[in-house]
Amino acid sequence: MQIDLRTVSIKQQRNTFDHLARRFGDKPASRYQEASYDIQATENLHYRPTWDPDQLIYDASITKIVMADWYALKDPRQYFYNNYTLARARQQETAEANFSFVESRALADMLPDELKQIALDVLVPLRHAAWGANMNNSFISGYGYAAIFTQACMFHAMDNLGIAQYLSRLGLLLGDQEALTEGKTAWLDDEAWQPMRRYIEDCLVVRDPFELFVAQNVALDGLLYPLVYERIVDGHLSSQGASAVAMLCQFMNDWFDETRKWVDAVMKVAAAESEHNRAILQEWTEKWSTRAAAAMLPVVRKALGADAEEVVGEEVAAFKARLKKVGVEI
């Protein structure tokens, strides 16, 4: 018996889903487009929420920002669940290797006591700030509009939870269980931490999801990460022989460099939408960045002493220059 094999070409009926074909045309869609665009629930929501009957369950008017198409807030990283988790898994392997390197060679024991105490004083209380960032981004994800924006905020929330856990491990490695207790006590009672604590707690009651995005992801993160992880950890501590602390904080620096691109893209598109949006974003950014700089000053002073005001001033200037590039001048 003889079997002949031949190739048969079958023309597919469609290239993508109907809702993507309406937006992008009938052509093959990327996995990011399939997982992100036009999947926000908009119909068949029969009841308003009993806890706030003046709004819809998914309500674009809950924020002062107005967008003709909320799906314009594209994530330049094009993260959806699959490639986001793969990227973070690779970064976690690097972070685990750094912790193992420091632990296996007892590098924490070699740190000068003064530098180790600065690292504990500045970094361990920040795990409470990272938890607040997790809560704030969870709120934005819950009450914001358009999956392309809210899914990125949920990724941001989980990243902050991971950062809080890395800071806890750093505290246990450098100072054991007592370091976490002392960090919590400092967060609750130390005068230097109270402006930061109040900032986080005030953010927890902001009801406009886009204003909360500006307060947390733009203003606070935009000053905290350059000041703490670049100027104090990578600059001040590493230059004096505490590079082991920088190894334990590598994820935070890499994460901020990556997520800043997404934050800037969201601000740029929202500001370019209308003068109404631009004016509101300028008002929010100036208000929250002024508070964030004031809250960071006593924390930075713990590490840099009398140089703190000059360093904070330089980072505020850099922050303003960054925002100017995306169309928000403060």
C-alpha positions, -999 to 999 in steps of 0.1 A, spaced: 0 0 0 13 35 -8 4 66 11 9 100 -5 12 130 18 4 164 5 1 199 20 -33 214 21 -37 251 27 -67 260 48 -77 297 48 -87 307 83 -121 324 88 -108 353 109 -75 366 121 -85 377 156 -114 384 179 -142 407 167 -135 434 193 -98 435 183 -107 436 146 -129 466 153 -100 484 170 -70 473 150 -85 459 118 -87 422 107 -51 412 112 -33 389 137 -32 404 171 -4 402 197 -8 384 229 -7 417 247 -36 430 226 -56 399 232 -51 400 270 -55 437 275 -78 456 250 -115 461 253 -121 435 280 -134 460 306 -169 450 317 -193 477 304 -227 460 299 -252 439 318 -244 455 351 -279 457 364 -274 472 398 -254 501 412 -232 492 442 -252 495 474 -222 510 491 -222 540 466 -254 541 445 -243 574 429 -217 556 408 -216 526 385 -197 494 394 -171 503 368 -173 541 365 -149 562 344 -163 594 359 -150 585 394 -118 604 385 -114 640 374 -93 628 345 -113 625 312 -102 603 284 -120 597 251 -105 563 250 -91 549 282 -73 522 263 -49 549 251 -30 544 284 -9 516 268 19 500 288 51 504 268 64 471 284 33 454 270 30 433 301 2 408 305 0 380 330 22 356 312 52 377 302 49 397 335 53 366 356 82 353 334 101 386 338 96 388 375 106 351 379 139 358 362 145 389 384 137 368 415 164 343 405 189 371 405 177 385 438 178 350 454 214 346 441 224 379 456 209 370 490 226 336 489 260 352 480 258 376 509 247 349 534 271 322 523 301 346 526 288 362 558 292 396 542 266 411 566 289 403 595 318 422 578 298 455 575 309 483 598 284 487 626 277 523 617 268 515 581 248 485 591 228 506 615 221 533 588 209 505 565 185 492 592 173 526 602 165 537 566 154 505 549 135 484 573 107 509 581 102 513 544 86 479 542 55 495 558 56 522 530 58 494 504 28 477 520 9 511 516 20 512 480 5 477 476 -28 488 490 -29 520 469 -23 502 437 -49 476 446 -74 504 450 -64 520 416 -68 486 400 -102 481 416 -117 515 409 -97 526 378 -111 521 343 -98 501 313 -80 468 318 -49 481 300 -44 505 329 -58 486 358 -39 453 351 -6 472 351 -16 487 385 -22 453 399 12 441 387 26 472 404 7 463 436 22 428 437 57 442 429 54 464 460 44 434 481 76 417 469 97 447 478 82 447 513 93 411 516 128 417 503 131 445 529 120 421 556 146 396 546 172 423 545 162 433 581 164 396 593 198 392 576 214 423 590 197 425 624 176 394 630 140 395 643 147 425 665 154 446 634 118 442 622 104 451 656 126 482 658 116 491 623 79 489 631 85 509 663 103 536 643 75 537 617 50 542 645 68 565 669 101 579 655 95 616 647 116 613 615 92 588 600 59 605 610 56 627 578 61 596 556 36 576 577 11 604 574 17 607 536 9 569 532 -22 571 555 -35 601 536 -31 583 504 -52 554 517 -83 576 519 -79 593 484 -109 582 464 -99 594 430 -79 565 415 -59 587 391 -50 612 418 -38 582 439 -18 571 409 -1 605 409 4 606 447 19 571 450 35 560 417 45 594 403 53 617 433 63 594 462 81 567 442 96 593 419 115 607 449 118 578 473 136 554 449 163 578 436 169 592 471 170 559 491 182 533 466 204 554 443 218 581 466 219 564 500 224 527 492 243 527 459 261 560 466 267 567 503 268 531 517 286 514 488 313 541 486 321 533 523 323 496 519 287 484 523 282 472 487 266 440 502 236 462 510 234 473 474 234 437 463 204 430 485 186 461 470 194 454 433 158 444 425 144 478 438 168 498 415 160 476 384 123 477 392 122 514 394 141 519 361 116 496 344 83 508 359 92 545 355 88 540 317 52 529 323 44 557 347 58 583 324 39 569 294 6 570 314 12 606 324 23 617 289 -8 603 272 -32 616 299 -17 651 298 -17 652 260 -54 643 259 -66 678 269 -57 710 287 -82 700 314 -62 669 321 -29 687 320 -40 713 345 -53 687 369 -22 665 366 0 696 373 -20 705 403 -19 670 417 18 665 409 29 697 426 7 691 456 19 655 463 56 659 452 60 689 476 46 667 504 67 637 494 99 658 494 91 671 529 84 636 541 117 622 526 139 649 541 141 636 577 146 601 564 175 611 542 190 631 570 194 598 590 219 587 564 234 618 550 232 643 579 237 679 569 239 670 532 203 659 531 187 691 521 211 696 492 206 660 480 168 662 483 168 695 464 188 679 435 164 650 433 134 673 433 150 693 404 156 660 385 120 649 392 107 682 378 128 678 347 115 642 342 79 654 345 85 683 321 95 657 294 61 641 296 42 674 294 36 681 331 54 712 344 55 720 381 
